[in-house]
Amino acid sequence: MSQDSGNRETSQPHRSRAVFSLEDFALIKEAVRHYIPQLTDDSLALKYSNLYHRLGRID
């Protein structure tokens, strides 16, 4: 067994990079806000409404 394989097992995982910026969240929130009134399914509208409020906490 080589020493190299032992080093890989103890190394820390790399931190993943963010996919969205804070500006992206604001854009997504605005898009969701415009989409909610068009929904006819109440359960789906509730899910989008909850998403809208969660996105508001990110700012």
Backbone as a printed PyTorch tensor [residue, N CA C, xyz], in Angstrom:
tensor([[[  0.8550,  -1.1760,   0.0000],
         [  0.0000,   0.0000,   0.0000],
         [  0.8960,   1.2310,   0.0000]],

        [[  0.5960,   2.1810,  -0.8520],
         [  1.4150,   3.3880,  -0.9450],
         [  0.9680,   4.4180,   0.0830]],

        [[  1.8720,   5.3360,   0.4120],
         [  1.5540,   6.3900,   1.3600],
         [  0.5460,   7.3800,   0.7710]],

        [[  0.5390,   7.5130,  -0.5560],
         [ -0.3530,   8.4650,  -1.2090],
         [ -1.8210,   8.1490,  -0.9310]],

        [[ -2.1770,   6.8670,  -0.9450],
         [ -3.5800,   6.5160,  -0.7170],
         [ -4.0140,   6.8450,   0.6990]],

        [[ -3.1230,   6.7800,   1.6560],
         [ -3.4410,   7.1460,   3.0310],
         [ -3.7070,   8.6340,   3.1610]],

        [[ -3.0120,   9.4380,   2.4060],
         [ -3.2030,  10.8800,   2.4720],
         [ -4.5700,  11.2800,   1.9340]],

        [[ -5.0310,  10.6170,   0.9150],
         [ -6.3410,  10.9580,   0.3460],
         [ -7.4710,  10.6550,   1.3170]],

        [[ -7.3040,   9.6160,   2.1160],
         [ -8.3590,   9.2460,   3.0510],
         [ -8.5070,  10.2620,   4.1740]],

        [[ -7.4240,  10.9240,   4.5690],
         [ -7.4830,  11.8490,   5.6870],
         [ -7.6520,  13.2990,   5.2500]],

        [[ -7.5770,  13.5790,   3.9540],
         [ -7.7080,  14.9640,   3.5070],
         [ -9.1590,  15.4220,   3.6150]],

        [[ -9.3410,  16.7140,   3.8500],
         [-10.6670,  17.2990,   3.9690],
         [-11.2970,  17.4580,   2.5910]],

        [[-12.6010,  17.2650,   2.4800],
         [-13.2650,  17.4860,   1.1930],
         [-13.2300,  18.9750,   0.8440]],

        [[-13.1690,  19.2580,  -0.4220],
         [-13.1690,  20.6410,  -0.8720],
         [-14.5590,  21.2320,  -0.7070]],

        [[-14.6000,  22.4920,  -0.3070],
         [-15.8740,  23.1890,  -0.1620],
         [-16.4290,  23.4870,  -1.5490]],

        [[-17.6960,  23.1780,  -1.7440],
         [-18.3010,  23.4260,  -3.0470],
         [-18.5250,  24.9130,  -3.2560]],

        [[-18.4740,  25.3240,  -4.5050],
         [-18.6840,  26.7230,  -4.8400],
         [-20.1750,  27.0140,  -4.9440]],

        [[-20.5480,  28.2370,  -4.6140],
         [-21.9540,  28.6420,  -4.6800],
         [-22.4380,  28.6100,  -6.1280]],

        [[-23.6510,  28.1800,  -6.3140],
         [-24.2440,  28.1200,  -7.6440],
         [-24.9300,  29.4350,  -7.9790]],

        [[-25.6030,  30.0250,  -6.9970],
         [-26.3400,  31.2730,  -7.2050],
         [-25.7070,  32.3890,  -6.3970]],

        [[-25.7690,  33.6050,  -6.9380],
         [-25.3350,  34.7830,  -6.1960],
         [-26.5550,  35.3660,  -5.4880]],

        [[-26.3130,  36.3370,  -4.6010],
         [-27.4390,  36.9860,  -3.9230],
         [-28.3300,  37.7050,  -4.9270]],

        [[-27.7370,  38.2490,  -5.9730],
         [-28.5260,  38.9080,  -7.0230],
         [-29.4380,  37.9000,  -7.7270]],

        [[-28.9430,  36.6780,  -7.9170],
         [-29.7580,  35.6330,  -8.5360],
         [-30.9870,  35.3210,  -7.6900]],

        [[-30.8140,  35.2730,  -6.3670],
         [-31.9480,  34.9890,  -5.4860],
         [-33.0100,  36.0750,  -5.6020]],

        [[-32.5810,  37.3230,  -5.7350],
         [-33.5400,  38.4180,  -5.8980],
         [-34.3110,  38.2600,  -7.2120]],

        [[-33.6290,  37.8580,  -8.2650],
         [-34.2990,  37.6460,  -9.5490],
         [-35.2800,  36.4790,  -9.4830]],

        [[-34.8730,  35.4010,  -8.8400],
         [-35.7450,  34.2310,  -8.6940],
         [-36.9720,  34.6010,  -7.8680]],

        [[-36.7600,  35.3700,  -6.7880],
         [-37.8790,  35.7920,  -5.9470],
         [-38.8770,  36.6140,  -6.7510]],

        [[-38.3820,  37.5240,  -7.5710],
         [-39.2620,  38.3540,  -8.4020],
         [-40.0430,  37.5040,  -9.4020]],

        [[-39.3760,  36.5220, -10.0030],
         [-40.0470,  35.6440, -10.9630],
         [-41.1420,  34.8230, -10.2690]],

        [[-40.8510,  34.3180,  -9.0870],
         [-41.8430,  33.5440,  -8.3310],
         [-43.0350,  34.4290,  -7.9710]],

        [[-42.7560,  35.6850,  -7.5770],
         [-43.8340,  36.6120,  -7.2080],
         [-44.7880,  36.8350,  -8.3820]],

        [[-44.2630,  36.9180,  -9.5840],
         [-45.1090,  37.1100, -10.7620],
         [-45.8590,  35.8320, -11.1560]],

        [[-45.2920,  34.6920, -10.8230],
         [-45.8760,  33.4080, -11.2140],
         [-47.0280,  32.9810, -10.2880]],

        [[-46.9440,  33.3230,  -9.0180],
         [-47.9390,  32.8500,  -8.0350],
         [-49.3780,  33.1830,  -8.4240]],

        [[-49.7030,  34.3950,  -8.8740],
         [-51.1090,  34.6960,  -9.2090],
         [-51.6540,  33.8690, -10.3840]],

        [[-50.7810,  33.3170, -11.2030],
         [-51.2210,  32.5350, -12.3590],
         [-51.5630,  31.0940, -12.0080]],

        [[-51.2120,  30.6490, -10.8230],
         [-51.4310,  29.2570, -10.4330],
         [-52.8940,  29.0120, -10.1010]],

        [[-53.4220,  27.8990, -10.5520],
         [-54.8030,  27.5240, -10.2490],
         [-54.8660,  26.4140,  -9.1990]],

        [[-53.7800,  25.6840,  -9.0250],
         [-53.7060,  24.6080,  -8.0310],
         [-53.2920,  25.2180,  -6.6880]],

        [[-54.1890,  25.1650,  -5.6980],
         [-53.9280,  25.7950,  -4.4030],
         [-52.7180,  25.1980,  -3.6910]],

        [[-52.5300,  23.8880,  -3.7880],
         [-51.3920,  23.2730,  -3.0920],
         [-50.0690,  23.7070,  -3.7250]],

        [[-50.0650,  23.8470,  -5.0350],
         [-48.8580,  24.3140,  -5.7200],
         [-48.6310,  25.8010,  -5.4250]],

        [[-49.6930,  26.5730,  -5.3700],
         [-49.5760,  27.9960,  -5.0360],
         [-49.0050,  28.1670,  -3.6330]],

        [[-49.4160,  27.3250,  -2.7080],
         [-48.8990,  27.3870,  -1.3400],
         [-47.4030,  27.0830,  -1.3200]],

        [[-46.9810,  26.0940,  -2.0880],
         [-45.5520,  25.7510,  -2.1490],
         [-44.7410,  26.9160,  -2.7020]],

        [[-45.2430,  27.5570,  -3.7510],
         [-44.5350,  28.7030,  -4.3230],
         [-44.5590,  29.8940,  -3.3780]],

        [[-45.6370,  30.0730,  -2.6620],
         [-45.7130,  31.1530,  -1.6860],
         [-44.6810,  30.9510,  -0.5770]],

        [[-44.5650,  29.7380,  -0.1060],
         [-43.5530,  29.4250,   0.9080],
         [-42.1410,  29.6410,   0.3640]],

        [[-41.9170,  29.2550,  -0.8830],
         [-40.6220,  29.4850,  -1.5200],
         [-40.3250,  30.9740,  -1.5930]],

        [[-41.3200,  31.7630,  -1.9730],
         [-41.1610,  33.2150,  -2.0640],
         [-40.7200,  33.7960,  -0.7190]],

        [[-41.3330,  33.3580,   0.3490],
         [-40.9860,  33.8700,   1.6780],
         [-39.6030,  33.3920,   2.1180]],

        [[-39.2410,  32.1580,   1.7920],
         [-37.8880,  31.6880,   2.1230],
         [-36.8340,  32.4720,   1.3550]],

        [[-37.1140,  32.7830,   0.0970],
         [-36.1620,  33.5780,  -0.6920],
         [-36.0190,  34.9790,  -0.0960]],

        [[-37.0770,  35.4920,   0.5070],
         [-37.0120,  36.8130,   1.1320],
         [-36.1060,  36.8520,   2.3390]],

        [[-35.9010,  35.7270,   2.9920],
         [-35.0180,  35.6730,   4.1550],
         [-33.5460,  35.6580,   3.7740]],

        [[-33.2460,  35.4140,   2.5050],
         [-31.8540,  35.3350,   2.0570],
         [-31.2290,  36.7130,   1.9600]],

        [[-32.0100,  37.7060,   1.5700],
         [-31.4610,  39.0570,   1.3610],
         [-30.7780,  39.5870,   2.5610]]])
